[in-house]
Amino acid sequence: MRLLITLYAFLLLSIASLAQKNVFLNEFGDTIDESKFLKEWRNKDNFYSRWDAIGKNNIRYCKLKKDLYLAKVFEYRIVKENLEKIMGKEIKDNKTILVEFRFTDDLCTHNQDNKWTKSEIFNRKKFLNPRKKQIEKDYNVVYICLFERDIILKNNSSNKNEYFFCDKNNFFKEKVFKNPTLCGSFALIKPNEEMIIRNGEYRSDYMAQHLKPENWDIFFKQ
């Protein structure tokens, strides 16, 4: 009987050691309990995004960031030129640019292996295509999905209708999307050099609605 109890205790300890432990951190790096973390994160009045990363011993660190929205002035010409190099085609000077950005090692979905297969890309585009068509028509934007350099995309980048590309030179990661965010980020860049970044899970059509004057003026009051 004693042997059985010992074996049972050993089995429980083994399972516990293999299970992933989550550590929750506030914006200052202090440990907080899960319920408080989720409450703070889900309260949009706090303007928090988050980033989750796997550390040593299979521990998942979940950290809040005070950067749900960022408003900046950024040189439109540089953004446009770098996108044209990536896409292999020109962008009209009067076009607002909408970029959706995906980070390496993002634990948001099963794509955390940093590889997007043909079927995964097909399924994602099945959702995005009608929204892309509508927002480009309604808001006079060019919409592109960028992936951090180390992410492998199994698509045809030479296709004239392609809009999934890798950030080959890490320009956008280093200059625009500097802080990795769970489930990616969005940026709108106007020809007048005003830029809004939204970090965290969102939709392209919702992001495009920020171009409405009553929404844009919240960030850039005249």
C-alpha positions, 0 to 999 in steps of 0.5 A: 500500500505504501508503495502505491501511495508513493507511486501515486504521489510521484505521478501527481508531481510529474504531471504538475511539473509538465503542466504550464504555469502562468505568471501574470504581471502588471505594466510595472512587472509586478506579479498579480493574480490572474483575476486582477490581470484579466479584469485590468486587461479587459477594461478598455478604459485602461488602454492595456494590451498584453504580451505573453511569452514562454520563459524557462521551465515552461512558464508562460509570462503574461504582461500588461502594456499601457499601449492599446493606442498610440498616436504619432507623426511619422514620415509617410514617404518612408513608409510608402517606399518601404512597402513598395519594396516589399510588395514590388509595386507602387502605391498612389500618393493619396492613399492612406495605408492600413497595415496589419502586423503579426509578430514571431512567437505570438501565443495568440493562435496555433500559428505560434510555430512561426509558420503559415501554411497554404491552408492557414493562409487560405482560411485567413484570407477567406475571412479578410478578403471581403473586408479588404475589398470593402474598406479599400472602396469606402476609405481609399486605403491600401491594406496589407498584412505584414509578418515579422521577418522570421515568420515563414509564409507559404504563399505566392508573393509574386501574385499581383493580388497578394497582400501577405508579405514578410517584413524582410528588412525588419523596417516596420518591426523596428520603426513602427511596431516596436513592442510585440503584442498578443494577436498582432497590431494595426497601423493607419498612416495618412499622407499628412503623416498622422499615424494611429497604432492599435495593439492587440486583437482587432479587425481591419474593418473596425480599424478603418473606422478610425478614419471617420473624422469624428474618430480621427479627431479624438487622436489629432485634435485641430 
